Amino acid sequence: MTAFKAAVVQAASTPGAPLAAAEKGAALIREAAAAGARLAVFPEAFLGGYPKGASFGAPVGVRRPEGRADFQRYHEGAVELTGPRVALMAEAARETGVFTVVGCIERDGGTLYCTALFLDGDKGLVGKHRKLMPTAAERLIWGFGDGSTMPVFSTPLGRIGAVICWENYMPMLRMAMYDKGVTLYCAPTADDRDTWLPSMQHIALEGRCFVLTACQHIRRGAYPADFDCALGDDPDLVLMRGGSAIVSPLGKVLAGPSFEGETILYADIDPDEVVRGKFRLRRGRPLRPAGRVPPDRGRNAARRGQPRGIGGRGTRHAGDGARRALQDPGLRRHAAADRLGHHGVGGGRAQRRALQLLQRDGGRPADRGAGPAAPAGRGPQGHRRQHPGHRPVRGEPGQRGPTRPP
């Protein structure tokens, strides 16, 4: 793959004028394309708006009428995927050839979803990702994604996927994206804190992928005058201050973070850097860990006359060493004696088989010593013999075997 330029768009939505946001987004796609960008990432809820500071009149146990009216207006400003706002941005993506990832508030019946849309040139809207777990009070107004919309798209630029805002703190979701081979990890967000960039650097290093995160820079004046905002009503009050950035697969910040205002940040992306990053941290199907042997040497060992103490799971022997151990009667006797020393002669199949092996191979190993003779009716360590179906009770001899013989 050849290198290309990517852009993260740090721009304010227009919550009081839904169509204006789409028109602004289309113009920003064309601006990014004119600067040479082939990939553009927009913030969370760029279409539909992020209701920063709104409570929707819902203290615990109460839903006020004015809050219901606020939700009605927010619902009406949300996006239908077949509507004109998505079409405007899709047209700009088609015209420029810029692959675009844009956050929106999707309306589906009576439910709203925080969604990331994928616009791929002539193909138009090729997919979406619905936020799986809205954060805190977001759960009052947004539905939960069901996990069926977690795509990663193979493109000439790389494999593109999106994880929204605090979904990035869900380890198994990140693992799912890495498993799908994401190389261009897009993170639309509303988090403008100083701690956000280190999280993005960690993800870039963890997944060995480029991370492109976009956050709005928006002031109170962008919202309607009657917007219920707990943070204040000064038009110049900054509700989200940006912090957009692009990070390389080795954690280097290539662009941003920017907190100064609305802007577009650019960085040159070298897809080969993903492969170079995996030199030290590859991902894929793991090899069998050292110290393990094939499962049939453990689970089925007793059936074939092999004590689990050598061939079972967790053994320290592997490969040729394990095979040599299984062929050595002396080692088998040691293993059987250890098994009996720990557990007595209980009703377990492995213990019974160990006793049979011990008897077959000539009793206890010579270097362990014969020890005193056991009383009649007692096992090798002096424990009472038990019938095969017996389960010892607490405090009964044979419940827990003695320590290993010296």
ROFIDO-655080 format. One record per residue (C-alpha): residue number from 1; x, y, z; residue in three letters. Coordinates in nm, 2 decimals. Layout:
<nodes>
 num   east  north     up residuo
 NUM      X      Y      Z     ALA
...
</nodes>
This chain:
<nodes>
 num   east  north     up residuo
   1   0.00   0.00   0.00     MET
   2   0.11   0.35  -0.07     THR
   3   0.12   0.64   0.18     ALA
   4  -0.17   0.88   0.19     PHE
   5  -0.29   1.18   0.39     LYS
   6  -0.57   1.15   0.65     ALA
   7  -0.77   1.42   0.83     ALA
   8  -0.96   1.45   1.15     VAL
   9  -1.22   1.73   1.14     VAL
  10  -1.25   1.92   1.47     GLN
  11  -1.58   2.11   1.40     ALA
  12  -1.89   2.22   1.59     ALA
  13  -2.22   2.08   1.51     SER
  14  -2.53   2.30   1.46     THR
  15  -2.78   2.16   1.71     PRO
  16  -3.05   2.42   1.63     GLY
  17  -3.03   2.37   1.26     ALA
  18  -2.99   2.01   1.16     PRO
  19  -2.96   2.05   0.78     LEU
  20  -2.69   2.32   0.83     ALA
  21  -2.47   2.06   1.00     ALA
  22  -2.48   1.83   0.70     ALA
  23  -2.41   2.12   0.46     GLU
  24  -2.12   2.23   0.68     LYS
  25  -1.99   1.86   0.69     GLY
  26  -2.01   1.84   0.31     ALA
  27  -1.80   2.16   0.28     ALA
  28  -1.54   2.03   0.52     LEU
  29  -1.51   1.70   0.33     ILE
  30  -1.44   1.90   0.01     ARG
  31  -1.19   2.12   0.21     GLU
  32  -1.00   1.81   0.33     ALA
  33  -1.00   1.66  -0.02     ALA
  34  -0.85   1.98  -0.16     ALA
  35  -0.57   1.95   0.10     ALA
  36  -0.50   1.60  -0.03     GLY
  37  -0.68   1.39   0.23     ALA
  38  -0.82   1.05   0.13     ARG
  39  -0.97   0.97   0.47     LEU
  40  -1.17   1.21   0.70     ALA
  41  -1.30   1.14   1.05     VAL
  42  -1.57   1.36   1.21     PHE
  43  -1.66   1.38   1.58     PRO
  44  -1.93   1.19   1.77     GLU
  45  -2.28   1.32   1.71     ALA
  46  -2.17   1.57   1.45     PHE
  47  -2.51   1.52   1.28     LEU
  48  -2.79   1.55   1.53     GLY
  49  -2.58   1.71   1.80     GLY
  50  -2.44   1.62   2.14     TYR
  51  -2.66   1.76   2.42     PRO
  52  -2.38   1.86   2.65     LYS
  53  -2.51   1.97   2.99     GLY
  54  -2.87   1.88   2.93     ALA
  55  -3.06   1.68   3.19     SER
  56  -3.39   1.62   3.00     PHE
  57  -3.58   1.70   3.32     GLY
  58  -3.50   1.36   3.47     ALA
  59  -3.38   1.35   3.83     PRO
  60  -3.39   1.00   3.98     VAL
  61  -3.75   0.89   4.00     GLY
  62  -3.89   1.20   3.82     VAL
  63  -3.96   1.29   3.45     ARG
  64  -4.06   1.65   3.42     ARG
  65  -4.29   1.76   3.13     PRO
  66  -4.03   2.01   3.01     GLU
  67  -3.78   1.73   2.99     GLY
  68  -4.02   1.53   2.77     ARG
  69  -4.05   1.83   2.54     ALA
  70  -3.67   1.86   2.52     ASP
  71  -3.65   1.49   2.42     PHE
  72  -3.91   1.55   2.15     GLN
  73  -3.71   1.83   2.00     ARG
  74  -3.39   1.62   2.02     TYR
  75  -3.57   1.32   1.86     HIS
  76  -3.69   1.54   1.57     GLU
  77  -3.34   1.67   1.51     GLY
  78  -3.19   1.32   1.48     ALA
  79  -3.09   1.16   1.15     VAL
  80  -3.28   0.91   0.93     GLU
  81  -3.02   0.72   0.73     LEU
  82  -3.22   0.75   0.41     THR
  83  -3.28   1.12   0.46     GLY
  84  -3.13   1.43   0.30     PRO
  85  -2.86   1.50   0.56     ARG
  86  -2.68   1.17   0.51     VAL
  87  -2.73   1.21   0.13     ALA
  88  -2.55   1.55   0.13     LEU
  89  -2.24   1.42   0.30     MET
  90  -2.25   1.10   0.09     ALA
  91  -2.25   1.31  -0.22     GLU
  92  -1.95   1.51  -0.10     ALA
  93  -1.77   1.18  -0.03     ALA
  94  -1.86   1.05  -0.38     ARG
  95  -1.75   1.37  -0.55     GLU
  96  -1.41   1.38  -0.38     THR
  97  -1.34   1.01  -0.32     GLY
  98  -1.27   1.07   0.05     VAL
  99  -1.36   0.78   0.27     PHE
 100  -1.56   0.95   0.55     THR
 101  -1.64   0.84   0.90     VAL
 102  -1.90   1.07   1.07     VAL
 103  -2.08   1.05   1.40     GLY
 104  -2.45   1.10   1.41     CYS
 105  -2.76   1.06   1.62     ILE
 106  -2.96   0.80   1.43     GLU
 107  -3.34   0.78   1.46     ARG
 108  -3.49   0.44   1.43     ASP
 109  -3.86   0.44   1.53     GLY
 110  -3.89   0.58   1.88     GLY
 111  -3.53   0.50   1.97     THR
 112  -3.22   0.71   1.91     LEU
 113  -2.87   0.56   1.87     TYR
 114  -2.53   0.72   1.88     CYS
 115  -2.39   0.59   1.55     THR
 116  -2.08   0.62   1.33     ALA
 117  -2.15   0.62   0.96     LEU
 118  -1.91   0.49   0.69     PHE
 119  -1.93   0.67   0.35     LEU
 120  -1.72   0.52   0.08     ASP
 121  -1.71   0.73  -0.24     GLY
 122  -1.93   0.59  -0.52     ASP
 123  -2.06   0.32  -0.29     LYS
 124  -2.22   0.58  -0.06     GLY
 125  -2.33   0.47   0.29     LEU
 126  -2.16   0.12   0.33     VAL
 127  -2.22   0.06   0.69     GLY
 128  -2.27   0.19   1.05     LYS
 129  -2.16   0.12   1.40     HIS
 130  -2.41   0.18   1.69     ARG
 131  -2.25   0.26   2.02     LYS
 132  -2.28  -0.05   2.24     LEU
 133  -2.29   0.12   2.58     MET
 134  -2.38   0.48   2.61     PRO
 135  -2.21   0.65   2.90     THR
 136  -2.39   0.75   3.22     ALA
 137  -2.69   0.99   3.15     ALA
 138  -2.65   0.91   2.77     GLU
 139  -2.84   0.59   2.85     ARG
 140  -3.15   0.79   2.92     LEU
 141  -3.17   0.92   2.56     ILE
 142  -2.98   0.67   2.35     TRP
 143  -3.05   0.30   2.29     GLY
 144  -2.78   0.03   2.32     PHE
 145  -2.62  -0.12   2.02     GLY
 146  -2.66  -0.50   2.00     ASP
 147  -2.32  -0.59   1.87     GLY
 148  -2.45  -0.67   1.52     SER
 149  -2.30  -0.34   1.38     THR
 150  -1.92  -0.37   1.44     MET
 151  -1.78  -0.37   1.09     PRO
 152  -1.43  -0.33   0.97     VAL
 153  -1.41  -0.24   0.60     PHE
 154  -1.13  -0.34   0.37     SER
 155  -1.03  -0.05   0.15     THR
 156  -0.73   0.05  -0.06     PRO
 157  -0.62   0.27   0.24     LEU
 158  -0.64  -0.02   0.49     GLY
 159  -0.89  -0.18   0.72     ARG
 160  -1.12   0.09   0.87     ILE
 161  -1.34   0.05   1.18     GLY
 162  -1.48   0.28   1.44     ALA
 163  -1.53   0.28   1.82     VAL
 164  -1.72   0.57   1.98     ILE
 165  -1.60   0.77   2.28     CYS
 166  -1.60   0.57   2.60     TRP
 167  -1.66   0.24   2.42     GLU
 168  -1.28   0.27   2.39     ASN
 169  -1.26   0.17   2.76     TYR
 170  -1.43  -0.17   2.68     MET
 171  -1.14  -0.41   2.64     PRO
 172  -1.33  -0.68   2.47     MET
 173  -1.46  -0.44   2.20     LEU
 174  -1.11  -0.33   2.13     ARG
 175  -1.00  -0.70   2.11     MET
 176  -1.28  -0.76   1.86     ALA
 177  -1.15  -0.47   1.64     MET
 178  -0.80  -0.60   1.66     TYR
 179  -0.92  -0.95   1.57     ASP
 180  -1.08  -0.81   1.26     LYS
 181  -0.75  -0.67   1.15     GLY
 182  -0.83  -0.30   1.19     VAL
 183  -0.54  -0.07   1.08     THR
 184  -0.72   0.26   1.07     LEU
 185  -0.90   0.28   1.41     TYR
 186  -1.14   0.57   1.41     CYS
 187  -1.25   0.71   1.75     ALA
 188  -1.52   0.99   1.72     PRO
 189  -1.56   1.12   2.07     THR
 190  -1.71   1.39   2.30     ALA
 191  -1.42   1.35   2.56     ASP
 192  -1.21   1.66   2.56     ASP
 193  -1.01   1.58   2.88     ARG
 194  -0.63   1.57   2.90     ASP
 195  -0.65   1.20   2.98     THR
 196  -0.80   1.12   2.64     TRP
 197  -0.49   1.14   2.43     LEU
 198  -0.29   0.89   2.65     PRO
 199  -0.58   0.65   2.60     SER
 200  -0.56   0.68   2.22     MET
 201  -0.18   0.63   2.24     GLN
 202  -0.23   0.31   2.44     HIS
 203  -0.48   0.18   2.19     ILE
 204  -0.25   0.25   1.90     ALA
 205   0.03   0.06   2.08     LEU
 206  -0.20  -0.22   2.19     GLU
 207  -0.35  -0.28   1.85     GLY
 208  -0.05  -0.17   1.64     ARG
 209  -0.28   0.05   1.43     CYS
 210  -0.33   0.42   1.34     PHE
 211  -0.58   0.59   1.57     VAL
 212  -0.78   0.89   1.44     LEU
 213  -0.98   1.06   1.71     THR
 214  -1.21   1.37   1.65     ALA
 215  -1.39   1.58   1.90     CYS
 216  -1.60   1.89   1.85     GLN
 217  -1.49   2.24   1.95     HIS
 218  -1.83   2.39   2.03     ILE
 219  -1.95   2.69   2.24     ARG
 220  -2.28   2.74   2.41     ARG
 221  -2.38   2.99   2.14     GLY
 222  -2.41   2.70   1.89     ALA
 223  -2.72   2.57   2.07     TYR
 224  -3.06   2.73   2.08     PRO
 225  -3.12   3.00   2.34     ALA
 226  -3.37   2.78   2.52     ASP
 227  -3.14   2.48   2.54     PHE
 228  -3.14   2.35   2.90     ASP
 229  -2.77   2.35   2.99     CYS
 230  -2.65   2.30   3.34     ALA
 231  -2.31   2.44   3.26     LEU
 232  -2.43   2.79   3.19     GLY
 233  -2.58   3.02   2.92     ASP
 234  -2.29   3.24   2.83     ASP
 235  -2.27   3.22   2.44     PRO
 236  -1.89   3.22   2.46     ASP
 237  -1.88   2.93   2.71     LEU
 238  -1.68   2.64   2.56     VAL
 239  -1.88   2.32   2.61     LEU
 240  -1.63   2.10   2.43     MET
 241  -1.28   2.21   2.36     ARG
 242  -1.16   1.96   2.10     GLY
 243  -0.84   1.76   2.15     GLY
 244  -0.85   1.58   1.82     SER
 245  -0.54   1.39   1.72     ALA
 246  -0.38   1.12   1.50     ILE
 247  -0.15   0.86   1.65     VAL
 248   0.09   0.61   1.49     SER
 249   0.10   0.24   1.56     PRO
 250   0.40   0.30   1.79     LEU
 251   0.22   0.56   1.99     GLY
 252   0.37   0.87   1.83     LYS
 253   0.14   1.17   1.80     VAL
 254   0.14   1.27   1.43     LEU
 255  -0.11   1.55   1.46     ALA
 256  -0.28   1.74   1.75     GLY
 257  -0.41   1.75   2.00     PRO
 258  -0.57   2.09   1.92     SER
 259  -0.77   2.29   2.18     PHE
 260  -0.76   2.63   2.01     GLU
 261  -1.08   2.61   1.80     GLY
 262  -1.24   2.45   1.49     GLU
 263  -0.98   2.31   1.26     THR
 264  -0.88   2.02   1.04     ILE
 265  -0.57   1.82   1.14     LEU
 266  -0.37   1.63   0.88     TYR
 267  -0.11   1.35   0.89     ALA
 268   0.07   1.14   0.64     ASP
 269  -0.02   0.77   0.69     ILE
 270   0.23   0.50   0.59     ASP
 271   0.04   0.16   0.59     PRO
 272   0.37  -0.03   0.61     ASP
 273   0.42   0.12   0.96     GLU
 274   0.15  -0.12   1.08     VAL
 275   0.35  -0.42   0.97     VAL
 276   0.67  -0.28   1.12     ARG
 277   0.49  -0.22   1.45     GLY
 278   0.39  -0.59   1.46     LYS
 279   0.75  -0.69   1.45     PHE
 280   0.75  -0.68   1.83     ARG
 281   0.38  -0.75   1.90     LEU
 282   0.21  -0.98   1.65     ARG
 283  -0.16  -1.08   1.68     ARG
 284  -0.31  -1.40   1.56     GLY
 285  -0.38  -1.75   1.66     ARG
 286  -0.15  -1.83   1.95     PRO
 287   0.09  -2.12   1.95     LEU
 288   0.05  -2.39   2.22     ARG
 289   0.22  -2.24   2.54     PRO
 290   0.55  -2.39   2.65     ALA
 291   0.51  -2.66   2.91     GLY
 292   0.19  -2.80   2.76     ARG
 293   0.15  -3.14   2.58     VAL
 294  -0.13  -3.24   2.35     PRO
 295  -0.46  -3.29   2.53     PRO
 296  -0.48  -3.67   2.47     ASP
 297  -0.17  -3.71   2.69     ARG
 298  -0.37  -3.58   2.99     GLY
 299  -0.74  -3.65   2.96     ARG
 300  -0.69  -3.99   2.81     ASN
 301  -0.37  -4.08   2.97     ALA
 302  -0.52  -4.31   3.24     ALA
 303  -0.71  -4.50   2.97     ARG
 304  -0.38  -4.58   2.79     ARG
 305  -0.19  -4.68   3.10     GLY
 306  -0.01  -4.34   3.15     GLN
 307  -0.03  -4.16   3.48     PRO
 308  -0.17  -3.81   3.46     ARG
 309   0.12  -3.69   3.68     GLY
 310   0.34  -3.69   3.37     ILE
 311   0.12  -3.67   3.07     GLY
 312  -0.16  -3.46   3.21     GLY
 313  -0.23  -3.09   3.17     ARG
 314   0.00  -2.86   3.34     GLY
 315   0.30  -3.09   3.32     THR
 316   0.64  -2.93   3.30     ARG
 317   0.75  -3.18   3.03     HIS
 318   0.68  -3.12   2.67     ALA
 319   0.77  -3.28   2.33     GLY
 320   1.05  -3.53   2.34     ASP
 321   1.10  -3.49   2.71     GLY
 322   0.74  -3.60   2.78     ALA
 323   0.77  -3.90   2.55     ARG
 324   1.09  -4.02   2.72     ARG
 325   0.92  -3.97   3.06     ALA
 326   0.62  -4.18   2.96     LEU
 327   0.84  -4.46   2.84     GLN
 328   1.04  -4.49   3.16     ASP
 329   0.88  -4.73   3.42     PRO
 330   1.08  -4.57   3.70     GLY
 331   0.94  -4.23   3.62     LEU
 332   0.59  -4.37   3.60     ARG
 333   0.64  -4.53   3.94     ARG
 334   0.75  -4.19   4.09     HIS
 335   0.45  -4.02   3.94     ALA
 336   0.21  -4.29   4.07     ALA
 337   0.37  -4.27   4.41     ALA
 338   0.34  -3.90   4.42     ASP
 339  -0.02  -3.92   4.32     ARG
 340  -0.10  -4.16   4.60     LEU
 341   0.11  -3.96   4.85     GLY
 342  -0.10  -3.65   4.79     HIS
 343  -0.44  -3.81   4.77     HIS
 344  -0.43  -4.15   4.94     GLY
 345  -0.62  -4.44   4.78     VAL
 346  -0.95  -4.26   4.72     GLY
 347  -1.23  -4.33   4.48     GLY
 348  -1.10  -4.13   4.19     GLY
 349  -1.03  -4.31   3.86     ARG
 350  -0.68  -4.14   3.84     ALA
 351  -0.59  -4.26   4.19     GLN
 352  -0.71  -4.61   4.12     ARG
 353  -0.52  -4.62   3.80     ARG
 354  -0.21  -4.49   3.97     ALA
 355  -0.23  -4.77   4.23     LEU
 356  -0.26  -5.03   3.94     GLN
 357   0.05  -4.88   3.77     LEU
 358   0.24  -4.89   4.10     LEU
 359   0.15  -5.25   4.15     GLN
 360   0.23  -5.34   3.79     ARG
 361   0.57  -5.18   3.79     ASP
 362   0.68  -5.34   4.11     GLY
 363   0.56  -5.12   4.40     GLY
 364   0.71  -4.80   4.53     ARG
 365   1.03  -4.67   4.37     PRO
 366   1.34  -4.81   4.54     ALA
 367   1.50  -4.47   4.61     ASP
 368   1.18  -4.36   4.79     ARG
 369   1.21  -4.64   5.05     GLY
 370   0.95  -4.90   5.13     ALA
 371   0.85  -4.73   5.46     GLY
 372   0.67  -4.91   5.75     PRO
 373   0.41  -5.17   5.67     ALA
 374   0.06  -5.04   5.67     ALA
 375  -0.19  -5.19   5.91     PRO
 376  -0.45  -5.42   5.78     ALA
 377  -0.73  -5.24   5.60     GLY
 378  -0.51  -4.94   5.54     ARG
 379  -0.35  -4.79   5.23     GLY
 380   0.02  -4.73   5.16     PRO
 381   0.03  -4.42   5.38     GLN
 382  -0.18  -4.57   5.66     GLY
 383  -0.51  -4.42   5.55     HIS
 384  -0.82  -4.63   5.57     ARG
 385  -0.92  -4.79   5.24     ARG
 386  -1.24  -4.67   5.09     GLN
 387  -1.47  -4.83   4.84     HIS
 388  -1.47  -4.68   4.49     PRO
 389  -1.79  -4.48   4.54     GLY
 390  -1.69  -4.33   4.87     HIS
 391  -1.65  -3.95   4.91     ARG
 392  -1.46  -3.85   5.23     PRO
 393  -1.63  -3.61   5.46     VAL
 394  -1.46  -3.32   5.64     ARG
 395  -1.22  -3.44   5.91     GLY
 396  -1.22  -3.80   5.79     GLU
 397  -0.88  -3.96   5.71     PRO
 398  -0.83  -3.97   5.34     GLY
 399  -1.00  -3.64   5.28     GLN
 400  -0.66  -3.48   5.22     ARG
 401  -0.35  -3.68   5.18     GLY
 402  -0.02  -3.64   5.37     PRO
 403   0.27  -3.44   5.24     THR
 404   0.49  -3.59   4.97     ARG
 405   0.73  -3.86   5.11     PRO
 406   1.08  -3.74   5.17     PRO
</nodes>
